């Protein structure tokens, strides 16, 4: 081993930073793309929420005068002597049911199955009217047994095409949304879309009825003056002297009594399919990135690099990484490989202590070194110990060559 190799491989005292530690500039370069994408997504989400919040604020709320509110229909009902009461809990809604009351449920699909059962039990024998706005498969089996969702249709002006007096008097109205099939259980099926009704009226015991409205458009402020929307809304909601306007709320304590359901029961099916597809895509991407590109190809370097420069460069890497163990292994391994042919030890046994150490001892019987520790010992504890190890290995090799 030469003095140049020893000095190059032996790192001087350094700080705690290693070559694997990224500088602030490198961290910024690597993450700025992700940060930019996150900022764009966040900005777009905020802008979209802000753009839509104004229109959707107070949706189907009889106290809201916004486009999608329902204050106009509530005022018209008030002029006709119908009292409107807004409730946000299931207990209030069920207690208010009765033969002289219409219960309007603006979001039946938001109710848990337990809430739906309680609501159905309260309205089935009340003798009043229950109007469900856009109920789908999530609520139909409980609130309207025997009725099935059959897809959706755009909201357009449609004729009643039925014998329901309220619909006949209202005439054409902006209807559509959810289409239903009732297997002959509906008393009246109105406003057909592709052969299926978007408004159903079914009789219930005690002379009550349940009305399914496929789309809420006839209740919106900005559409109330179109077609026969106002007439249809007033007749559906004003058939009884009292109207209970139920706006389901997440604060309702009854919403927590949903039974024992797992996380996957609460996760929409679309998310489960999306997760499966993303997992499959990630797996395929990992396989693609980890595929073998074939055997290595030897390539001629464009320039010649001196051995001393390569040694110094490797030593600097060890120094930056504080890799004293790797530097010591490199020094000992190179020394053993050079000693083996000098001692008549096969190259394949150069790293076998039971063969190499006795051979060195036989060549240098008077040496006081601990050859086992020197050639196969542990990593140095500090940089000074590494420098001493390099010097001792260099001295040992010179003695073996001159002996």
C-alpha positions, 0 to 999 in steps of 0.5 A: 500500500502506498502513502498516497492510498493511505492518505486518500482513504483516511478521512480527516475529522468532519462534521456529522453531515454525510454524502446522503444528506440532501442540501436545502437546494437539492430538497427544493429541486426534488419537491418543487414539482410536487409542491406546485401540483399541490398548490394548483390542486388546492387553488382549483379546489378552493376556486371551485368551492367558492364558485359553487358555494353561492349557488348551492347555499341553502339548497331546498331550504324554505328560508333561503332566497338563493337560486336553489333555495325554496323560500318562494314556494314556502311564501306561496304556501303561507299565503294559502294558509299552509304553515311551514315548519322546518326541522333538522332532526328525525325525532322532530319529524316523526313527532310532527306526522299526522293526518293533517300534515305533509312531511317533506324529506329533502334528502332521504338518501342521507338518512341511515338505515335505522333512521329510514326504518324509524321514519317509515314506521312513523309515516306508514300509519300517520294518515298524512302525506310523505313527499320524498325528494329524489330517493334512490336505491339507498333509501327506496327499499325501506321508505318505498318498498317495492319501488326500484330506481331505473336510472336517471333522465334529464330535467325537461318540461314534460306532460303528466300523462296520468290521472293524478289530479294535482299533476293534471291541473299543473300540466307541463312541469320541469320533471325528470331526475330519477326514474322509478318502477313500482311493479304495479304498486303505484296509484299514479305514475306521472311525467314519463321519461323514456317510458318510466315515471319520474313522479309516483304516488302510492297509497298508505294505510289510514288514507295517507300517501307517499309521493316520490319526486324524481327531481327537486327542480319544481321547488327551486326559487329560480324555476318556480315561475317556469311551466306549471312548476309552482302549481305542481309544488303547491298542490303536492305540498299544500294538500294538508294544512301543515307542512313539515320541511325536514332537512336531514342534518349530520348533527342529528343524534339518531344518525349515530345509531346505525348499527355495527358496520365496518369501515368497508360498509361505510365506504361507497362501492366506487371508492373500493373499485377505485382503490383496487384499480389504483393498487393494480396500476401501482403494481404494474408500474412497480413491475415495469420499473423493476424489469431487467434490462438485460446484461450489462454492456461494457462501454469504453470510457471517453477519457482515461482516469488515473488510478490515484484520482479514482482512489482519492474520489472514493476516499472523499466519498467515504469521508463525507459519509463517515463510512470508516467501516467501509474504508477499513474493509477496503484497506484490509481487503486490498492488503490481504489480496496483495499479501496472499501471493507473496505468502504462497496462499491461493487468491481464493483463500486470501480472506480466510483468516485460518489460512492467511494469519498463520502464513503471515506469522510464519513469514514474520515470527518475531512480529508483536502485532495482533495479526488477527485484529490487524487483518480481520478486526473490527471497524476503527472507532474514530478517524485517528484509529483509521489512519493508524490502521492504514499505516500499520497495514502499509508497514506490514506489507513492506515487512512481508515484501522485504523478509 
